[in-house]
Amino acid sequence: MTRDPLGRFTALTREWFTGTFAEPTPAQAEAWSAIADGDNTLVIAPTGSGKTLAAFLWAIDRLATAEPGPAPSGTRVLYVSPLKALAVDVERNLRTPLTGIARVAERRGVPAPNVTVGVRSGDTPPAQRRALIANPPDVVITTPESLFLMLTSAARETLAGVQTVIVDEIHAIAGG
């Protein structure tokens, strides 16, 4: 690959990544090239190769650089994963980069990206479910079962503007 895998990210994201990791993994470099070109992308690589971070980081970077203007209504990134993977993936691959990029912005004296995140699982209390409908976050993290419930309820309207869908642990859900 002749292109810098991080070259299509914003400066804030590049600085966070290079300050956190030695270099992108081959899976990340290839995924970012395909995703940045607008291709539907299936990343197949061993556990620990950074597949989920590859998808989340590109989505975060795009959300953080959205053009100023009226806020789009609804969720723009949908992450679907079996329940057992949610807690670890959300913390490591979404919250950590969001926090890190915000710290880089703070050090540079520029506004931090305001990316909102919501989680919808079987354990989500009814009040929080209603809040996800009333004020949809930029990113919704959910399970296949909860996604089905969202699609068959009033919540489906909040997903009409989804631009990115990340399906993790696809082998665990492909059969169903």
N, C-alpha and C positions, 0 to 999 in steps of 0.2 A: 504494500500500500504506500503510495507516494504522498498522500495527503496526511496532514496532522490530524489525528482523530479528535483532538479537542478544538481544532481551528474553527469549527462552526458554532461553538458555544459562545456565550457572552463572556466578557472579561471576568465578571464576578464568579461565574460558574467555573471557568478555567482556573482561576486563582484558588478557589476552594478545593477543587479536585487535585491540583498539583501540590497543594499544601498538605493534603491528606494521604495521597497515594503516590507511589513511585512513578507509575505509568499505567495507562489503561491496559486491561487484559486483552488478548486477541479477540475474545468474544465481544467485549465492549467496543473495540475499535471497528470491527466489522459491522456490529449492530448499528453504531452511530452513523456510519457511512450510509447504510441502507435506509435508516429512519430519516436522516437528514434529506435524502433524496426523495422522500415521500412514499417509499415503498412499504407495503405490508411486510412485516418482518417476523420470522420465526427464528428464535435464537436457541440452538441446541448446543449445550456445552456442559461440562461437568459441574457438579455442585461446588459453589465457592468461586466460580469464574466471573461473577459480577453481572449475570444476566438481568436480574431484577433492577439493580442500580442503573444499568444501561438504559432500560426503559423509563424508569422514574426520572433520572437526571435529565434526559432530553425533554420530557414532559414538563418538568419544573422550569427548565430554562425557557421554554416557549411561553409558559404562563407568566413568568417573571418579566418577559419582554413584550407582553401584549401592548398594542398601541393604546395610548391614552384615549379616553372618550367614555361613552356610556358603558357601564359594566354589562357584559353579556349575562343574560338570565340563564341560569341553569349550570349544571356541572359540565366541565370540559374534558376531564380525565376520569375514566372509570377503571378501577383496578379490581379484578376478580381473582380470588384465591380461596382454596379450602381453609376452613377456620383455623386449623392447626398452624398454618403458616402466617396468618395475619399479623399477630402481635410482633413477631420477630422482624418480618419484612417491613412493616410500617415504621418501626423504630429505626432500623438500620438503613433502609433504602429510601425513606421519605423524610422523616423528621430530622435525621442527622444532616442530610444535605441542606434542607431548608434553614436549619439553625446555623450551619456553617456559612452558607451564602449570606445570610443576614449579618453575621459577624464580619465578613469581608466587607460588606457594604458599609457597616458602621465604621470600620477602620478607614475606609476611603472617604467617609463623610458624605455618602450618597444614600438616598432612601432605600431601605431594604424592600425586597419584593414582598408583596402581601398576597400570599397564596394560602387559601383556606382549605382545610381538610375535614372530612367527615367520615365516620365509620358507621356502616349499617350491617349488623349481624343479627342473629336470632336473639342475642342478649340486649339489643338496643332498646331502652325503655320507650314507651309510646310517646312521651313528651319530646324526646330527642328525635324520634322518627318524624314527628310533626314539624319540628324545627328544620330538619333536612329538606322538607318540602317547602316550607315558608321562606327559607333563606338557603338555597342550595350552595354548598361549598364548591370550590373549583375542582377539587379531587374527591371522589367518593371511593372508599375502600369497602368491598363487600364480599360475601360468599356467593356461590352459585345459587344456593337456596334463597338467600335474601334478595338477590338480583331478580329471581323469578317473581317473588312477592312484589318487588318494586314495579316490575313491568306490567303486573296485573292490577295495579292500583293507581291512585292519583299521582303517585311519585313518578310514574313514567314520563310525565311532562317535564320534570326537572332533568331528564336524561336526553331530551330532544337535541340539545346542542353539543353532545359529546363528540369530541374530535379525536380522542385517543383512547383506545381500549387496550389494557394490559391484562393478559390472562396468564397467571403464574401457576406452576404445578399442573400444567395442562394434562399431563399423563394421569393425574388423579381424577380429573373430571371428564376427560374425553369420552369415556365409555358410557356416560349418563347423559 
